[in-house]
Amino acid sequence: MIQINLNLVFTIINLLVLYILMKKFLFGPVIRIMDQRKEMIDQQFEEAKKTEDRANQLQKQYENALKSAKEESYQIVEQAKLEAKAQAERTAEEARVQADQLFAKAQADIASEREYAMRQMQGEIGKLAMEAAARIVGSQAGEEQDLSMYDQFIEKAGDPDDNGSC
Amino acid sequence: MLKEELNCETVFTIPIGKGIPVFESVAVTWVIMAVLVVLSLILVRNLKVENPGKKQLLLEAGIGALRNFFRGILGEDGDRYIPYMMTVIIYLGVSNVSGIFGVKPPTKDLNVTLALAVMSMFLIEYCGIHKKGLKGFFKSFLDPIPVMLPMNIMEVLIRPTALCFRLFGNILGGFVVMALVEFVCPAILPIPFSLYFDFFDGFIQAYIFVFLTSMFMKETME
């Protein structure tokens, strides 16, 4: 009833042939298709992920840009404030310096004017003194002259004794 | 009459030398092969990557399930053996069930189960050699302790023998019981028995055969 013979070899050959045929006609194509689909899905996932990443990156970029713009505007305002303050200070300083200068100049002018006036007055006084001195000297030296003048005057005017009626 | 049923009939004899008898099991295997190839050709036609039809989805679900099953047992390194294991489970499933089509299941013939077991044996050992190299493979016979060497050598032959006789015994037993039941009461009564012995037991045996083979393969690869 049970006999082992060449049919064992036939069966092995059958199995090998069946294996090759199944692999070629059934498993090969089906597995290839499944792998292809898997690959496609993976690819799509990857692409979706990539797109998402890019979107996130863009969002971050925009946020950063917004933030930096805010910061920049703040900085600009701050700088403008600083500049304005500096400008005001400078202007005030300049004005003060100018005022000081003017004041100093005015003081110098006044001082020089006074000196000039003093000097003039001194000159005048000197002249007057000279004149007065001259007059005094002149009256001493001109006694004779005075006498002569006097004489001349009398001559011109006549003797007061003669015509004392005038 | 019953005894006739149990015998493996010679379908024809190849007239070489004394004549080589070709058994029914081999002939039925040819028919099964032809049916499987034709079915694959029909099912595999116009496979699409996108928008697969219902037929394709079913096919992919089936093959995907088998693939995941074997991949789960064999692991990453076993991918190259999966097509063979799938071929064996499909062939065993079909031939175990073929009894309901009125032919004798090929697996009822010891030649067929022995052939399957011999192929499993070579595959199991090939797995080990491919994974570990010749030296590592022979060294693994001394695991876990050198005393185990005789056991390990015996295991090489015992494993396929157990596979072979489990399958053969189950299918033959089922066949005998079915023949008896049909002999006693040819109407209605054989239906539940047939459901059990032909379908349930047939698929279970096919499953056990490939499950154990892949378990042994995994074991050898480790």
Interface residues (C-beta under 8 A of the other chain):
Chain A: M1 I2 Q3 I4 N5 L6 N7 L8 V9 F10 T11 I12 N14 L15 V17 L18 Y19 L21 M22 K23 F25 L26 F27 G28 P29 V30 I31 I33 M34 Q36 R37 M40
Chain B: K3 L6 N7 C8 I20 P21 V22 F23 S25 V26 T29 W30 M33 L36 V37 S40 L41 L43 V44 L47 K48 V49 E50 P52 Q56 L59 E60 I63 G64 R67 I82 P83 Y84 M86 T87 V88 I90 Y91 P106 D109 L110 N111 V112 L114 A115 L116 V118 M119
